Amino acid sequence: MSDLISPSVSIPETAKDDPRLAHWLNNNSDSVQTVLVGFPSDEGVRRNGGRPGASKAPSEIREQLYKMTPSAEYYDPFVTLLEGCEDAGDIEVTGNLETDQERLGDTIAEFLEQGVVPIILGGGHETAFGHFLGYAKAEKRTSIFNLDAHSDVRPLKEDKAHSGSPFRQALEHKSGCGETYLVSGLQPHSVSQSHLDFIKEQGGHYKFRDETNITAISGLFHQHESEQLMVTFDMDAVDQSQAPGVSAPCTNGLPADLWLTAAYMAGRNEKVTSFDLSEVNPEYDRDNQTTKLAALTIWHFLLGLSQR
């Protein structure tokens, strides 16, 4: 994994009677089943006219995740999962978005081929196309589920990818590996009708914010025939009172409890083979509120994985 570099993050001390996730994530496992990968890129956000700063998110999310404990309620299965989980580090980002997405794709493809579940810490939502390229490079067809305030199927800008184009790119990719696109949490005032038409033309499905509940999310998780499901969460779907540190704050977003339950459900779904979390922007956070929620999102996804 020559494109991966060790994350620059402080590792908390862990006592034997009070271990934290850092204890497992920073130990090399003999049999890796789940792996964290950072993608510290926000060039796509910059190209899309958003607020840069998401490149700092992977290290900030790790800071919070490392401090967390295994589930006290489901301790044994959670620890069993953690024993096969490690932090592989960050993709070495060059600033050339297309090159960086290819690098992420190479790394994710290798994990998918090994049957390892990668958890990707973005970065802007350009992370999702690099994530998808892992499937294309591994020649694995997948449906894509996105929890987001925006559809992110915009055309390229001057033939360049950006944070608003990843799912159009995936659906139109020459590999044909993007089978179905499922998106929930959409804000009616932030989505173009032409983009919704594109999703329908591609055989996809969408839900608006006021339609997004546990039943709807569960339905979308199963509204496909693919053997695999790539899941991507954009933090700007969450209400800005609970997630102020994002690239595009949402004044009427989803509540954090629904968001966390959705992450748990994704982890528990046996068809989910990868997960990414994008658009956290520490530059605009308040008392680490958003990075803590992001870390807790990963924790809930891990909890779900531990209960498969």
Residue, then its C-alpha position, 0 to 999 in steps of 0.5 A: m500500500s505505497d499510497l498510504i501514509s501513517p496518520s498524524v494523530s495523538i494516541p491516547e493512553t489506554a488502561k487495561d480496565d478502560p481500553r479505548l478504540a486506539h488500542w485495537l486500531n493501532n495494532n496490526s491484526d493477524s486477520v484484518q476484516t475491517v480497515l480505516v482509510g483516510f482521504p484528506s482531499d477537498e479539491g473537489v469542494r473547491r472546484n464546486g464552489g464550496r468551503p474548503g477545509a474537509s481535508k483536515a477531517p480524517s485526522e480530526i475524526r480519528e482524534q475523537l474515534y480513538k478516545m471512544t470505548p467498545s460498546a459496554e452493551y455489546y462488549d464481546p462482539f464489538v471487541t471481537l470485531l475490533e480484533g480484526c480492525e486496523d487503521a491503514g492510514d491516509i491516501e497520500v494526496t497530491g492535489n491532482l484530484e483525478t490522480d488522487q481518486e485513482r489512488l484511492g480506488d487502487t487501495i479500495a480495490e485491494f481491500l475489496e478483493q481480500g473481502v475486507v470492509p473499508i471505512i473511508l474518512g473523507g475529505g469532500h464528497e469527491t471521496a465517493f467517486g474514488h471509493f467507487l473506483g475501487y469496485a470498478k478496478a476490482e470488477k465488482r458490480t455494486s449499488i450505491f446508497n447515499l444519505d445526503a442533502h444533495s443528489d451529487v449527480r451534477p455534470l463535470k465542470e470543464d471536464k473536471a470532477h468535483s464534489g457534486s459529480p461523483f454519482r453521475q461519474a459512477l453511473e456513467h463509468k465505462s466499467g458498468c459497475g455502478e448498478t443502482y443509485l439510491v439517495s435519501g435526505l434530499q432537500p427540495h430547495s437544493v436539488s435540480q429537477s433535471h438531476l432527479d430526472f437523471i436518477k430516474e432515467q438511470g433506474g435509481h430511487y430518491k427520498f426527500r428529507d421529510e420522507t427520510n425515516i428509518t422505514a424509508i432508509s431500510g427500504l432503500f437498503h433493500q431496493h436493489e438486486s446487487e450482491q454488494l452495496m457501497v454506502t456513503f454518508d455526507m455529513d451535510a445531511v444533518d441539521q446544522s445545529q448538530a453538525p455545524g462543521v460541514s462544507a455546506p450547512c443544512t438549516n433543516g437537516l436530519p436529526a443526529d439520532l436518525w443519522l446514527t441509527a442509519a449508520y448502525m443499520a448500514g453496518r448490520n446489513e450483510k450486503v454493505t461491503s464498504f462505507d465512507l463519511s464525507e464533508v466534515n469541515p473542522e474549519y467551521d466546527r464548534d467545540n468539535q461537535t461535528t467531528k465527534l458526531a462523525a466519529l460516533t457515526i463510525w462507531h455505530f457502523l462498527l457496532g452494526l458490523s459486529q452484529r452481523 
